[in-house]
């Protein structure tokens, strides 16, 4: 699937856009410089794409459309996850995205949740996110197998049930997502 076609799904959904995230580090080109500044200077900078994403979430929320996600995170948090939480999730939650965290200890994984990243639009359009070993996106893949779509709905519901709201999770850390 082309990234252009995938991008249209974010404009065409009618009710919900859900994201399951399972990687502990993503290599997004637009985050490279903000991440480096976070690590070297402690600076919390938003990537330009993040600001546009927040605007899109706000606009969609004003029309009753819901963006939500659950990220399975391994603790202790990697530097990248500290950055993603402090400079990304904090911003997206204030924009109206329902972000939840499912924390696990190193070596553990929640039962019934796959090591798989995907987007599920309106509970029936499934896009698997295939990543390269370095965390860069290889390709979004449209999945049309009804059994896989049903499974993705079950995983979504289970992940939401097992997770906690980002704001609750964040309260356990300082402004740079270091444990208190």
C-alpha positions in Angstrom: 0.0 0.0 0.0 1.4 3.4 -0.8 1.8 5.9 2.0 -0.5 8.3 0.1 -3.3 5.8 0.2 -2.6 5.0 3.8 -2.7 8.7 4.6 -6.2 9.0 3.2 -7.5 6.6 5.8 -6.8 9.2 8.5 -9.2 11.6 6.6 -11.8 9.0 5.6 -12.6 7.2 8.8 -16.1 7.8 10.3 -15.8 7.0 14.0 -12.5 5.7 15.3 -8.8 5.3 14.5 -7.0 3.0 16.9 -3.2 2.4 17.1 -1.4 -0.5 18.8 2.2 0.3 19.3 4.6 -2.4 20.5 8.1 -1.2 19.5 10.3 0.3 22.2 12.0 2.6 19.6 10.9 4.1 16.3 13.2 5.7 13.8 11.0 8.5 12.4 13.1 11.0 10.4 11.2 14.0 11.6 12.0 13.1 15.2 15.8 12.7 14.8 16.7 16.3 15.6 14.2 16.8 18.5 15.3 13.5 20.0 19.0 14.5 19.8 18.2 17.8 21.5 16.2 16.0 24.2 19.2 13.8 24.9 21.9 16.5 24.8 20.0 19.5 26.2 16.9 18.1 27.9 14.9 20.3 25.4 11.3 19.2 24.8 10.8 20.2 21.2 7.8 19.2 19.0 8.5 17.9 15.5 6.5 19.9 12.9 4.5 16.7 12.0 3.5 16.4 15.7 2.0 19.9 15.7 0.0 19.1 12.5 -1.1 15.8 14.0 -2.4 17.7 17.1 -4.3 20.1 15.0 -5.9 17.2 13.1 -6.8 15.4 16.3 -8.5 18.6 17.6 -10.4 19.1 14.4 -11.6 15.5 14.3 -12.5 15.5 18.0 -14.7 18.6 17.4 -16.6 16.4 15.0 -16.9 13.5 17.4 -14.2 11.3 15.8 -11.8 9.5 18.2 -8.1 8.8 17.9 -6.8 6.4 20.4 -3.8 4.2 21.0 -2.2 1.8 23.4 1.5 1.5 23.7 3.0 -1.5 25.4 6.1 -0.1 27.0 9.0 -2.0 28.7 10.2 -0.6 31.9 12.5 0.9 32.6 11.7 3.2 29.7 14.2 3.5 26.9 15.5 7.0 26.2 13.4 7.0 23.1 10.2 6.2 25.0 11.0 8.9 27.6 11.2 11.3 24.7 8.1 10.0 23.0 6.1 10.3 26.2 7.4 13.7 27.2 7.5 15.4 23.8 4.8 13.5 21.9 2.1 11.8 24.0 1.8 14.8 26.4 1.0 17.0 23.4 -1.3 14.5 21.7 -3.4 14.0 24.9 -4.0 17.7 25.3 -5.1 17.7 21.6 -7.7 15.1 22.4 -6.1 11.7 21.6 -7.0 8.9 24.1 -3.5 7.5 24.8 -3.1 4.6 27.1 0.0 2.8 28.4 0.5 -0.9 29.1 3.7 -1.1 31.1 5.6 -4.4 31.4 8.8 -5.3 33.0 11.8 -6.2 30.8 11.3 -9.8 29.5 7.6 -9.8 30.2 4.8 -9.4 27.6 1.0 -9.1 28.3 -0.9 -12.2 27.5 -3.1 -12.0 24.5 -1.3 -9.0 23.0 0.8 -9.6 19.9 4.2 -8.0 19.1 2.5 -6.2 16.2 1.9 -2.6 15.4 -1.3 -1.7 13.5 -3.9 0.9 12.8 -7.6 -0.1 13.0 -10.0 2.3 11.4 -13.7 2.1 12.3 -13.1 -1.4 13.6 -13.0 -2.9 10.1 -10.1 -1.5 8.1 -6.8 -2.9 9.4 -3.4 -1.7 8.4 -0.4 -3.6 9.7 2.7 -1.5 10.2 5.8 -3.3 9.1 9.0 -2.0 10.6 12.7 -2.5 9.7 15.0 -3.8 12.5 16.2 -0.2 13.1 12.6 0.9 13.9 12.0 2.7 10.6 8.8 2.1 8.8 9.1 -0.4 6.0 5.5 -0.3 4.8 1.9 0.0 5.8 0.1 -3.2 4.7 -3.6 -3.4 4.2 -5.0 -6.6 5.7 -8.4 -7.8 4.4 -8.6 -11.2 6.0 -11.8 -11.0 8.2 -10.2 -13.3 10.8 -7.2 -11.0 11.3 -9.6 -8.0 11.5 -11.6 -9.6 14.2 -8.4 -10.5 16.0 -7.2 -6.9 15.8 -10.5 -5.8 17.5 -10.0 -8.4 20.3 -6.4 -7.2 20.8 -7.6 -3.6 20.8 -10.2 -4.3 23.5 -7.7 -6.4 25.6 -5.0 -3.8 25.3 -7.4 -1.0 26.4 -8.6 -3.1 29.3 -5.1 -3.9 30.6 -3.7 -0.4 30.1 -3.9 2.9 32.0 -4.5 6.4 30.8 -1.3 8.2 29.8 -2.0 11.0 32.3 -2.1 8.5 35.1 1.1 6.8 33.9 2.9 10.1 33.5 2.2 11.0 37.1 4.8 8.4 38.2 7.6 10.4 36.4 9.2 13.8 36.4 8.9 16.2 33.4 11.5 14.2 31.5 9.8 10.8 32.2 12.4 9.8 34.8 10.9 7.8 37.7 10.2 10.0 40.8 
